[in-house]
Amino acid sequence: MRLKTLLILPLLVASLQAATVADLTFTLNGDGTEYSVTGCVQSASGSLDIPSTYIGLPVTSIGIYAFNYCSSLESITIPDSVTTIETAAFISCTSLGSITIPDSVTSIGVSAFQDCSGLTSITIPDSVTSIGVSAFQYCTNLSSITIPNSVTSIGDSAFYGCSGLTSITIPNSVTSIGSATFQDCTNLSSITIPNSVTSIGYGAFSGCSSLTSITIPNSVISIGESAFSETGLTFLEDTNSIKYLVGASGNSAYLIDGSSSTGSVILPNTLLGVSVASIGSGAFRDCTNLTSITIPEGVTSIGEDAFAFCTSLTSITIPSSVTHIGPQAFYDCSSLTSITIPSSVTFIGYEAFLGCTNLTSITIPAIFAPQFFYLGIEGNLLNNLFYQSIAEVLQEDADFVAKLAEAMIAAENSSGLATKEDLPIAVQQGVSQVIAAPSVYNLATTAEVAQARTEGRQDIIDNSSDYNLYSESSIMEMNVSNPTLSMLNESEQAQVEFTLETSTDLEDWNIEERIQRTVQATGDKFFVRIKSGAPYVTPTVLVFNHPSYGEILTDQSGNVLYGLSFDSVGGDPIYSGAAWPLAPQIADPEPDAGVTAALTSGTFSNTSGGPWLKVNNRPVYTYASDSEPNQATGQNSGTVWFTIKPDGTLNQ
């Protein structure tokens, strides 16, 4: 909808006058039935009463950045007509000491009161159900706050840096405490977490140096990495220097830090009479010298990233007491060859075993067998339900999933709906049907796949120029002339392995691409393709084809890049908070194929540090809440944050 904006010009009076309606900008909504407050002159000071109506129509929201940097406003009254306080509505109102939020408001937006350092107390009414990311971040003089039972969601970093906060009550309606929610609340001395909470996010209480007492209920099954680092809490410690935090009941402990673990580790059943209940998120992350670990009976949960990047881990015992295995729990455990998941497990998170490239044997509870391919398992898995030939097809032919769905529909029960009990049978029938008649589903047999690979590989070797590939001799010359781009294997002999994984790779190796690529394959060998010119330099700005938003830009680690619609070409960044950090770019940016935008590296006059990445001479940001590469959860956030297309325009 197109907005109609009417600006009420301020009266020409002294800059320290009391604020009036004349200082405000109102915007009429698309159907002409209500107004939003969308701006205020930054010189406005003193007290301000926002009217409930404007030109006969109700005022229903405080818009994005409406009171941005109104640093002389001391108090604001919001009328009962307002239902929404939007993103950054009162950001950096540093003199704002009090504000009344009416019962009509249902949500407090992202960064709504961020950097309101003069705010000492605030009452959130029972009507509010969500508190946005960074909503009260750096409200350094906020000493107390009451969160009503209506609130079910508190965003990441909501009270980050509220150093004046001494106590807070979390209601039973809240089910999770997000990442960095209370980080650096240095005067927070105690907190009670209700039984409704099941997870505590990354760094949730990190830096709370005065926190000496905390009550963690037995309902918590996931504790994020560094959730209690740099606090005043006393931790239990076992003989392996692994740290535990005692729960509310006093008879269970949460393993939160095993970062120094090496070799073979056997976790204790009890520690000073307290039983070990769960392994927290990231507890053993990056323990590259950990070779085996035995988890005792009594542990019910293995948190997110718990053993991620434990590249030397070859053996692990999961007891029958475990019910929950978090996302990416064993991510990139490349030495793990087999694992048994007990039948007690009812939840396995996404990509739980992604990157376990040597995992050749896995036992999965029957409840997961029909959809085990969603669990993020890699490697040559031999499973009673999915035969090896079908596993290959599943990895190589995306159409298989659709065909399998057709087979499941064909096997549905007479009522027309499949029950949970029907699913394993339906899938097994579907797989058997595919195996019995692969031609019906337009699938290649194992023999046909092998033959296609052999023929394709030989064709590439015989006709390397047709596929725009370096010859082996030219690669050897490259290595001699430019050691920094050496492609030597362990025996110090230059090799190239031309490998055709599937027939679709031929289509992907498009000779129209303007840059060349070097891709590492197994065994420290490489296959290489180019268009022309010098050997390829790894790009720092990549193009990712997102399933929902099309081609968007990311950095070389897969962090999605965003633009703020308020930023201007050649201007400084308007936003400067932790939720949307600027994207760093030390060297000159290298574009990926298809990037037509102008990429530069530079600094800004209103921002310390850098240099930062600029796309078409505009600031570029990442989103702290994107928890995995290429995620793009910040798209259209607050209707002002957007992903960036390869030509540099915002994905609006």
C-alpha positions as CSV (number, residue, x, y, z in Angstrom):
1,M,0.0,0.0,0.0
2,R,1.2,3.5,-0.8
3,L,1.5,5.7,2.3
4,K,0.5,9.3,2.3
5,T,2.7,11.4,4.5
6,L,1.7,14.8,6.0
7,L,4.4,16.7,7.8
8,I,3.4,19.2,10.5
9,L,6.1,21.8,10.6
10,P,7.4,22.8,14.1
11,L,6.8,26.3,15.3
12,L,9.9,28.6,15.2
13,V,10.5,28.7,18.9
14,A,13.5,28.0,21.2
15,S,15.0,24.5,20.8
16,L,14.4,23.6,24.5
17,Q,10.6,24.3,24.4
18,A,8.2,21.6,25.5
19,A,7.3,19.1,22.7
20,T,4.0,19.5,21.0
21,V,1.9,17.7,18.4
22,A,3.4,20.2,15.9
23,D,6.8,18.4,16.3
24,L,5.4,15.1,15.0
25,T,5.0,13.6,11.6
26,F,1.9,11.5,11.0
27,T,1.5,9.0,8.1
28,L,-1.9,7.8,6.9
29,N,-2.3,4.1,6.2
30,G,-3.2,2.8,2.7
31,D,-6.9,2.6,3.2
32,G,-7.1,6.0,4.9
33,T,-8.6,4.8,8.2
34,E,-5.8,5.4,10.8
35,Y,-2.5,7.2,11.4
36,S,1.0,6.2,12.6
37,V,3.5,8.5,14.3
38,T,6.4,8.2,11.9
39,G,8.7,11.1,12.9
40,C,9.6,13.8,15.4
41,V,11.9,16.7,15.1
42,Q,15.1,15.8,17.0
43,S,15.1,19.2,18.9
44,A,11.9,18.3,20.7
45,S,12.3,18.4,24.4
46,G,10.5,18.0,27.8
47,S,7.3,16.1,28.0
48,L,5.1,14.9,25.1
49,D,1.6,13.5,25.0
50,I,0.9,11.7,21.8
51,P,-2.7,12.3,20.7
52,S,-5.1,9.4,20.3
53,T,-6.6,10.9,17.1
54,Y,-5.3,13.1,14.3
55,I,-7.6,14.9,11.9
56,G,-10.4,12.8,13.2
57,L,-8.8,9.4,12.7
58,P,-7.2,7.1,15.4
59,V,-3.4,7.0,15.9
60,T,-2.7,3.3,16.1
61,S,1.1,2.8,16.0
62,I,4.5,4.4,16.7
63,G,6.4,3.8,13.5
64,I,9.9,2.7,12.7
65,Y,12.6,5.2,14.0
66,A,9.7,7.6,14.8
67,F,11.6,9.2,17.7
68,N,15.1,8.3,16.6
69,Y,17.8,10.4,18.5
70,C,15.2,12.7,20.1
71,S,17.7,13.0,23.0
72,S,16.0,15.9,24.8
73,L,12.6,14.3,25.3
74,E,12.2,13.4,29.0
75,S,8.8,11.7,29.2
76,I,6.3,10.4,26.7
77,T,2.7,9.3,27.1
78,I,1.3,6.9,24.6
79,P,-2.5,6.9,24.1
80,D,-4.8,3.8,24.4
81,S,-5.4,3.9,20.7
82,V,-1.8,2.6,20.0
83,T,-1.5,-1.2,19.5
84,T,2.1,-1.5,18.2
85,I,5.5,0.0,19.0
86,E,7.6,-0.7,15.9
87,T,11.3,-1.3,15.3
88,A,13.6,1.3,16.9
89,A,10.7,3.6,17.6
90,F,12.5,5.3,20.6
91,I,16.1,4.3,19.9
92,S,18.7,6.6,21.5
93,C,16.2,8.8,23.4
94,T,18.9,9.2,26.0
95,S,17.0,11.7,28.3
96,L,13.8,9.6,28.4
97,G,13.3,8.9,32.1
98,S,9.8,7.5,32.0
99,I,7.2,6.3,29.5
100,T,3.7,5.0,29.9
101,I,2.7,2.0,27.7
102,P,-1.1,1.5,27.5
103,D,-2.9,-1.8,27.8
104,S,-3.7,-1.6,24.1
105,V,-0.1,-2.4,23.0
106,T,0.4,-6.0,22.1
107,S,4.1,-6.0,20.9
108,I,7.3,-4.1,21.6
109,G,9.4,-4.0,18.4
110,V,13.0,-4.7,17.7
111,S,15.3,-2.2,19.4
112,A,12.2,-0.2,20.4
113,F,14.0,1.4,23.4
114,Q,17.6,0.6,22.6
115,D,20.1,3.1,24.0
116,C,17.5,4.9,26.2
117,S,20.2,5.3,28.8
118,G,18.0,7.6,31.0
119,L,15.1,5.2,31.4
120,T,15.0,4.0,35.0
121,S,11.8,1.9,35.1
122,I,9.1,0.8,32.8
123,T,5.8,-1.1,33.3
124,I,4.9,-3.5,30.5
125,P,1.1,-4.0,30.4
126,D,-0.7,-7.4,30.4
127,S,-1.6,-6.9,26.7
128,V,2.0,-7.3,25.5
129,T,2.8,-10.8,24.2
130,S,6.3,-10.3,22.7
131,I,9.4,-8.2,23.5
132,G,11.5,-7.8,20.4
133,V,15.2,-8.4,19.8
134,S,17.4,-5.7,21.6
135,A,14.2,-4.0,22.8
136,F,15.9,-2.5,25.9
137,Q,19.5,-3.0,25.0
138,Y,21.9,-0.6,26.7
139,C,19.2,0.9,28.9
140,T,22.0,1.3,31.5
141,N,19.9,3.0,34.2
142,L,17.0,0.6,34.0
143,S,17.0,-0.8,37.6
144,S,13.8,-2.9,37.6
145,I,11.2,-4.2,35.1
146,T,8.1,-6.3,35.5
147,I,7.3,-8.7,32.6
148,P,3.6,-9.7,32.7
149,N,2.3,-13.3,32.3
150,S,1.0,-12.4,28.8
151,V,4.6,-12.3,27.4
152,T,5.5,-15.6,25.6
153,S,8.5,-14.4,23.7
154,I,11.6,-12.3,24.8
155,G,13.9,-11.6,21.8
156,D,17.7,-12.1,21.7
157,S,19.7,-9.3,23.5
158,A,16.4,-7.8,24.8
159,F,18.2,-6.6,28.0
160,Y,21.8,-6.7,26.8
161,G,24.0,-4.2,28.7
162,C,21.3,-3.2,31.2
163,S,24.0,-2.7,33.8
164,G,21.6,-1.1,36.3
165,L,19.2,-4.0,36.4
166,T,19.4,-5.7,39.8
167,S,16.4,-8.1,39.6
168,I,13.9,-9.4,37.1
169,T,11.0,-11.8,37.3
170,I,10.4,-14.0,34.3
171,P,6.8,-15.2,34.1
172,N,5.6,-18.8,33.6
173,S,4.4,-17.9,30.1
174,V,7.9,-17.7,28.7
175,T,9.3,-20.9,27.2
176,S,12.8,-19.9,26.2
177,I,15.4,-17.3,27.1
178,G,17.2,-16.1,23.9
179,S,20.8,-15.5,23.1
180,A,22.5,-12.7,25.0
181,T,19.2,-11.8,26.6
182,F,20.8,-10.6,29.9
183,Q,24.4,-10.4,28.8
184,D,26.5,-7.8,30.6
185,C,23.8,-7.0,33.2
186,T,26.6,-6.5,35.6
187,N,24.5,-5.7,38.7
188,L,22.0,-8.6,38.3
189,S,22.6,-10.7,41.4
190,S,19.9,-13.3,41.3
191,I,17.2,-14.6,39.0
192,T,14.5,-17.3,39.1
193,I,13.7,-19.1,35.9
194,P,10.2,-20.6,35.8
195,N,9.3,-24.3,35.0
196,S,7.9,-23.3,31.7
197,V,11.4,-22.5,30.2
198,T,13.0,-25.4,28.3
199,S,16.0,-23.6,26.7
200,I,18.5,-20.9,27.7
201,G,20.3,-19.3,24.7
202,Y,23.9,-18.6,23.8
203,G,25.5,-16.1,26.2
204,A,22.2,-15.5,27.9
205,F,23.8,-14.4,31.2
206,S,27.4,-14.0,30.0
207,G,29.2,-11.1,31.8
208,C,26.7,-10.9,34.7
209,S,29.5,-10.6,37.1
210,S,27.3,-10.0,40.2
211,L,25.1,-13.1,39.5
212,T,25.8,-15.4,42.4
213,S,22.5,-17.3,42.5
214,I,20.3,-18.7,39.8
215,T,17.4,-21.2,39.9
216,I,17.3,-23.5,36.9
217,P,14.3,-25.7,36.7
218,N,14.4,-29.4,35.6
219,S,12.3,-28.4,32.6
220,V,15.5,-26.9,30.9
221,I,16.8,-29.4,28.3
222,S,19.1,-27.0,26.4
223,I,21.7,-24.5,27.8
224,G,23.5,-22.4,25.2
225,E,27.3,-22.1,24.8
226,S,28.8,-19.5,27.2
227,A,25.4,-18.9,28.8
228,F,27.0,-18.4,32.2
229,S,30.5,-17.3,31.3
230,E,32.1,-14.5,33.4
231,T,29.5,-14.7,36.1
232,G,29.8,-14.9,39.9
233,L,28.3,-18.4,40.0
234,T,30.1,-21.3,41.6
235,F,30.5,-24.3,39.3
236,L,31.0,-28.0,40.1
237,E,34.1,-29.4,38.4
238,D,35.0,-33.1,37.8
239,T,38.5,-34.7,37.5
240,N,38.6,-33.8,33.8
241,S,38.2,-30.1,34.6
242,I,34.7,-30.2,33.1
243,K,32.3,-27.6,34.6
244,Y,28.7,-28.2,35.8
245,L,25.9,-25.9,37.0
246,V,23.6,-27.2,39.7
247,G,19.8,-27.0,38.9
248,A,17.0,-25.7,41.0
249,S,16.1,-29.0,42.7
250,G,19.7,-29.4,44.0
251,N,19.9,-33.0,42.7
252,S,20.7,-32.4,39.0
253,A,23.6,-30.8,37.2
254,Y,24.0,-29.3,33.7
255,L,27.3,-29.9,32.0
256,I,28.1,-26.5,30.4
257,D,31.9,-26.4,29.7
258,G,34.1,-29.3,28.5
259,S,36.3,-27.2,26.3
260,S,39.6,-28.5,27.6
261,S,38.7,-32.2,27.1
262,T,41.2,-34.4,25.3
263,G,41.7,-38.2,24.7
264,S,39.1,-40.6,26.1
265,V,36.6,-39.1,28.6
266,I,34.1,-40.9,30.8
267,L,31.6,-38.6,32.3
268,P,30.5,-39.3,35.9
269,N,27.0,-40.4,36.9
270,T,27.0,-38.1,39.9
271,L,29.2,-35.3,41.1
272,L,29.2,-34.6,44.9
273,G,25.9,-36.4,45.1
274,V,24.3,-34.5,42.2
275,S,23.4,-36.5,39.1
276,V,24.3,-35.2,35.6
277,A,21.1,-34.2,33.7
278,S,22.2,-32.7,30.4
279,I,25.0,-31.7,28.2
280,G,24.7,-28.0,27.2
281,S,25.0,-26.4,23.8
282,G,28.6,-26.2,22.5
283,A,29.9,-27.9,25.7
284,F,32.6,-29.9,23.7
285,R,32.6,-27.7,20.6
286,D,36.0,-27.6,18.8
287,C,37.5,-30.3,21.2
288,T,39.6,-31.5,18.3
289,N,41.7,-33.8,20.5
290,L,38.7,-35.6,22.1
291,T,38.8,-39.2,20.8
292,S,36.0,-40.9,22.7
293,I,33.4,-40.1,25.3
294,T,31.0,-42.1,27.5
295,I,27.8,-40.4,28.5
296,P,26.3,-41.8,31.8
297,E,22.7,-43.0,32.3
298,G,20.6,-40.2,33.7
299,V,21.6,-37.6,31.0
300,T,18.4,-36.7,29.1
301,S,19.5,-34.1,26.6
302,I,22.5,-33.4,24.3
303,G,22.4,-29.7,23.3
304,E,22.9,-27.9,20.0
305,D,26.5,-28.0,18.7
306,A,27.4,-30.1,21.8
307,F,30.2,-32.0,20.0
308,A,30.4,-29.9,16.8
309,F,33.9,-30.0,15.1
310,C,35.2,-32.8,17.4
311,T,37.1,-34.0,14.3
312,S,39.0,-36.8,16.2
313,L,36.0,-38.2,18.0
314,T,35.7,-41.9,16.9
315,S,33.5,-43.3,19.6
316,I,30.6,-42.1,21.7
317,T,28.1,-43.9,23.9
318,I,24.5,-42.5,24.1
319,P,22.6,-43.9,27.0
320,S,18.9,-45.0,26.9
321,S,18.0,-42.1,29.2
322,V,18.6,-39.5,26.4
323,T,15.4,-38.2,24.7
324,H,16.7,-35.1,23.0
325,I,19.6,-34.6,20.5
326,G,20.0,-30.9,19.5
327,P,20.6,-29.4,16.1
328,Q,24.1,-29.9,14.7
329,A,25.0,-31.9,17.9
330,F,27.7,-33.9,16.0
331,Y,28.3,-31.5,13.2
332,D,31.5,-32.2,11.3
333,C,32.6,-35.1,13.5
334,S,34.4,-36.5,10.5
335,S,36.1,-39.4,12.3
336,L,32.9,-40.8,13.7
337,T,32.2,-44.1,11.9
338,S,29.3,-45.6,13.7
339,I,26.7,-44.5,16.3
340,T,23.7,-46.1,18.0
341,I,20.7,-43.8,18.8
342,P,18.6,-45.4,21.6
343,S,14.9,-45.9,21.2
344,S,14.3,-43.4,24.0
345,V,15.2,-40.5,21.7
346,T,12.1,-38.6,20.4
347,F,13.8,-35.5,19.0
348,I,16.8,-35.2,16.6
349,G,17.6,-31.6,15.5
350,Y,18.4,-30.5,12.0
351,E,21.9,-31.3,10.6
352,A,22.6,-33.3,13.7
353,F,25.1,-35.5,11.8
354,L,25.9,-33.2,8.9
355,G,29.6,-33.4,7.9
356,C,30.1,-36.9,9.5
357,T,31.6,-38.0,6.2
358,N,32.9,-41.3,7.5
359,L,29.7,-42.4,9.3
360,T,29.0,-45.8,7.7
361,S,26.7,-47.3,10.3
362,I,23.9,-45.8,12.3
363,T,21.0,-47.2,14.3
364,I,18.0,-45.0,14.3
365,P,14.8,-45.5,16.3
366,A,11.8,-46.6,14.2
367,I,10.0,-43.4,14.8
368,F,12.6,-41.6,12.6
369,A,13.2,-44.2,10.0
370,P,10.7,-42.9,7.4
371,Q,12.2,-39.5,7.4
372,F,15.8,-40.1,8.5
373,F,17.1,-38.2,5.4
374,Y,15.9,-35.0,7.0
375,L,18.2,-35.5,10.0
376,G,21.3,-34.2,8.1
377,I,23.2,-37.5,7.9
378,E,26.0,-37.8,5.4
379,G,28.1,-40.7,4.2
380,N,27.5,-44.2,2.9
381,L,24.8,-45.2,5.3
382,L,23.6,-48.8,5.2
383,N,20.0,-48.9,6.5
384,N,17.5,-51.7,6.4
385,L,14.9,-49.3,5.0
386,F,16.9,-47.4,2.4
387,Y,19.1,-49.6,0.3
388,Q,22.4,-48.2,-1.0
389,S,21.2,-47.7,-4.6
390,I,18.2,-45.7,-3.3
391,A,20.4,-43.7,-0.9
392,E,22.5,-42.7,-4.0
393,V,19.5,-41.7,-5.9
394,L,18.2,-39.8,-3.0
395,Q,21.4,-37.7,-2.8
396,E,21.6,-37.2,-6.6
397,D,18.0,-36.9,-7.9
398,A,15.9,-34.2,-6.2
399,D,12.9,-35.6,-8.0
400,F,13.1,-38.7,-5.8
401,V,11.4,-36.9,-2.8
402,A,8.4,-36.0,-5.0
403,K,8.2,-39.5,-6.3
404,L,8.4,-41.0,-2.9
405,A,5.6,-38.7,-1.8
406,E,3.5,-40.1,-4.6
407,A,4.1,-43.6,-3.4
408,M,3.2,-42.7,0.1
409,I,-0.1,-41.2,-1.1
410,A,-0.8,-44.4,-3.0
411,A,-0.4,-46.4,0.2
412,E,-2.6,-44.2,2.4
413,N,-5.4,-45.8,4.4
414,S,-9.0,-46.0,3.4
415,S,-9.9,-42.8,5.4
416,G,-7.7,-40.8,3.0
417,L,-5.3,-39.8,5.8
418,A,-2.1,-41.5,6.9
419,T,-1.7,-42.0,10.6
420,K,1.8,-42.0,12.4
421,E,1.6,-45.8,12.4
422,D,0.9,-45.9,8.6
423,L,3.9,-43.7,7.7
424,P,6.7,-46.4,8.1
425,I,4.6,-48.9,6.1
426,A,3.8,-46.3,3.5
427,V,7.4,-45.3,3.0
428,Q,8.6,-48.8,2.9
429,Q,6.0,-49.7,0.3
430,G,7.0,-46.5,-1.6
431,V,10.7,-47.4,-1.5
432,S,10.0,-51.0,-2.6
433,Q,7.9,-49.7,-5.5
434,V,10.7,-47.4,-6.6
435,I,13.2,-50.3,-6.4
436,A,11.0,-52.6,-8.3
437,A,10.2,-50.2,-11.2
438,P,12.9,-47.4,-11.4
439,S,11.9,-46.6,-15.0
440,V,8.4,-45.7,-13.9
441,Y,9.9,-43.0,-11.7
442,N,12.5,-42.0,-14.3
443,L,15.3,-43.0,-12.1
444,A,18.6,-44.6,-13.1
445,T,19.6,-48.0,-11.8
446,T,22.8,-48.4,-9.9
447,A,24.5,-49.9,-13.0
448,E,23.3,-47.0,-15.2
449,V,24.6,-44.5,-12.7
450,A,28.0,-46.2,-12.6
451,Q,28.2,-46.4,-16.4
452,A,27.2,-42.7,-16.8
453,R,29.9,-41.7,-14.3
454,T,32.6,-43.8,-16.1
455,E,31.6,-42.3,-19.5
456,G,31.3,-38.8,-18.2
457,R,34.7,-39.0,-16.4
458,Q,36.4,-40.3,-19.6
459,D,34.8,-37.6,-21.7
460,I,36.0,-34.9,-19.4
461,I,39.6,-36.3,-19.5
462,D,39.6,-36.7,-23.3
463,N,37.9,-33.3,-24.0
464,S,39.0,-31.1,-21.1
465,S,38.8,-27.9,-23.2
466,D,35.1,-28.5,-23.9
467,Y,34.5,-28.4,-20.2
468,N,36.7,-25.3,-19.8
469,L,39.1,-27.2,-17.5
470,Y,42.8,-26.8,-16.9
471,S,44.9,-29.7,-18.3
472,E,47.2,-31.5,-15.8
473,S,50.3,-29.9,-17.4
474,S,49.0,-26.4,-17.1
475,I,48.2,-27.0,-13.5
476,M,51.8,-28.1,-12.9
477,E,53.0,-25.0,-14.6
478,M,50.7,-22.9,-12.4
479,N,52.1,-24.5,-9.3
480,V,55.7,-23.7,-10.4
481,S,54.9,-20.1,-11.3
482,N,52.7,-19.3,-8.4
483,P,53.4,-21.4,-5.2
484,T,50.7,-19.7,-3.3
485,L,48.1,-21.4,-5.5
486,S,49.9,-24.8,-5.2
487,M,47.7,-27.8,-5.6
488,L,50.2,-30.4,-4.4
489,N,49.1,-33.6,-2.7
490,E,50.9,-35.3,0.2
491,S,53.6,-36.7,-2.1
492,E,54.3,-33.2,-3.4
493,Q,53.2,-34.1,-6.9
494,A,50.8,-31.9,-8.7
495,Q,47.6,-33.9,-9.6
496,V,44.2,-33.2,-10.8
497,E,41.2,-35.5,-10.5
498,F,38.5,-34.8,-13.0
499,T,35.4,-36.2,-11.3
500,L,31.8,-36.2,-12.6
501,E,29.6,-36.8,-9.5
502,T,26.3,-36.7,-11.4
503,S,25.1,-35.8,-14.9
504,T,23.7,-32.5,-13.6
505,D,27.2,-31.3,-12.8
506,L,27.8,-30.8,-16.5
507,E,25.0,-28.2,-16.5
508,D,26.3,-26.5,-13.4
509,W,29.8,-26.1,-14.9
510,N,28.6,-23.2,-17.1
511,I,31.4,-21.9,-19.4
512,E,29.6,-18.5,-19.4
513,E,30.7,-17.8,-15.9
514,R,33.1,-14.9,-15.8
515,I,35.4,-16.3,-13.1
516,Q,37.2,-19.5,-12.5
517,R,36.9,-21.9,-9.6
518,T,39.1,-24.2,-7.7
519,V,37.2,-26.9,-5.8
520,Q,38.8,-29.2,-3.2
521,A,37.8,-32.9,-3.5
522,T,38.6,-35.9,-1.4
523,G,42.2,-37.0,-0.9
524,D,43.7,-33.5,-1.2
525,K,43.1,-33.5,-5.0
526,F,41.3,-31.0,-7.0
527,F,39.2,-30.6,-10.1
528,V,39.5,-27.2,-11.7
529,R,37.6,-25.2,-14.3
530,I,38.1,-21.7,-15.7
531,K,37.0,-19.4,-18.5
532,S,40.2,-17.6,-19.1
533,G,43.0,-15.6,-17.5
534,A,44.8,-16.1,-14.2
535,P,44.1,-18.8,-11.5
536,Y,41.0,-18.2,-9.4
537,V,41.0,-16.1,-6.3
538,T,38.5,-17.1,-3.6
539,P,35.5,-14.6,-3.6
540,T,34.6,-12.6,-0.5
541,V,31.1,-11.8,-1.7
542,L,29.1,-14.8,-2.9
543,V,25.9,-15.3,-4.7
544,F,23.5,-17.8,-3.0
545,N,20.3,-19.0,-4.7
546,H,17.8,-18.8,-1.8
547,P,14.7,-21.0,-2.2
548,S,12.4,-18.2,-1.1
549,Y,14.2,-15.0,-2.1
550,G,16.2,-15.9,-5.2
551,E,19.8,-14.9,-5.8
552,I,21.1,-12.9,-2.8
553,L,24.6,-11.9,-1.6
554,T,26.5,-13.5,1.3
555,D,30.0,-13.2,2.7
556,Q,32.5,-16.0,2.2
557,S,31.3,-17.7,5.4
558,G,27.7,-17.8,4.1
559,N,26.5,-14.9,6.4
560,V,23.6,-13.3,4.5
561,L,24.2,-9.6,3.7
562,Y,21.5,-7.0,4.3
563,G,20.8,-3.4,3.5
564,L,18.8,-0.9,5.5
565,S,16.3,1.0,3.3
566,F,17.0,4.2,5.2
567,D,20.7,4.2,4.3
568,S,21.7,6.4,1.3
569,V,24.3,6.1,-1.4
570,G,27.6,7.5,-0.1
571,G,26.1,8.1,3.4
572,D,27.0,6.8,6.8
573,P,25.1,3.9,8.4
574,I,21.9,4.9,10.2
575,Y,21.9,1.8,12.4
576,S,24.7,1.0,14.9
577,G,23.4,-1.8,17.2
578,A,24.5,-5.4,17.9
579,A,21.5,-7.0,16.2
580,W,22.7,-5.9,12.8
581,P,26.5,-5.6,12.8
582,L,28.2,-4.0,9.9
583,A,30.0,-6.5,7.5
584,P,33.8,-6.2,7.8
585,Q,35.9,-6.1,4.7
586,I,39.7,-5.7,5.3
587,A,41.0,-6.2,1.7
588,D,39.5,-5.2,-1.6
589,P,36.3,-7.3,-2.1
590,E,36.4,-10.2,-4.6
591,P,33.1,-10.8,-6.4
592,D,31.5,-14.2,-7.1
593,A,30.1,-15.1,-10.5
594,G,27.1,-13.0,-11.3
595,V,27.9,-10.1,-8.9
596,T,27.4,-7.0,-11.0
597,A,27.2,-4.5,-8.0
598,A,30.2,-2.3,-7.3
599,L,32.0,-3.7,-4.2
600,T,34.3,-1.5,-2.2
601,S,35.9,-1.4,1.3
602,G,36.0,1.7,3.5
603,T,35.1,3.4,6.7
604,F,32.3,5.6,8.0
605,S,32.6,9.0,9.7
606,N,30.1,8.0,12.5
607,T,31.4,4.5,13.1
608,S,34.6,3.3,14.7
609,G,36.6,0.4,13.4
610,G,36.5,-1.0,9.9
611,P,37.1,-1.1,7.1
612,W,33.6,-2.2,6.2
613,L,32.0,-3.6,3.1
614,K,30.0,-1.3,0.8
615,V,27.8,-2.5,-2.0
616,N,27.0,0.2,-4.6
617,N,28.6,2.6,-2.0
618,R,25.9,1.8,0.6
619,P,26.5,0.2,4.1
620,V,26.1,-3.5,4.4
621,Y,25.0,-5.5,7.5
622,T,24.7,-9.1,8.7
623,Y,22.0,-10.3,11.1
624,A,22.9,-11.7,14.5
625,S,19.8,-13.9,14.6
626,D,20.8,-15.8,11.5
627,S,22.0,-19.0,13.3
628,E,23.3,-20.8,10.2
629,P,24.8,-20.0,6.8
630,N,22.5,-18.7,4.1
631,Q,19.5,-18.5,6.5
632,A,18.1,-15.0,5.7
633,T,15.7,-14.8,8.6
634,G,16.1,-11.0,8.6
635,Q,14.5,-10.5,5.2
636,N,11.8,-7.8,5.4
637,S,12.4,-7.4,9.1
638,G,10.5,-4.3,10.3
639,T,9.8,-3.6,6.6
640,V,13.2,-1.9,6.5
641,W,15.9,-4.7,6.4
642,F,16.3,-6.5,3.1
643,T,18.6,-9.0,1.5
644,I,20.7,-7.7,-1.4
645,K,20.5,-8.9,-5.0
646,P,23.7,-9.5,-7.1
647,D,23.2,-6.1,-8.8
648,G,23.2,-4.4,-5.4
649,T,19.5,-3.5,-5.2
650,L,17.5,-4.4,-2.1
651,N,15.2,-7.4,-2.3
652,Q,12.1,-5.4,-1.5
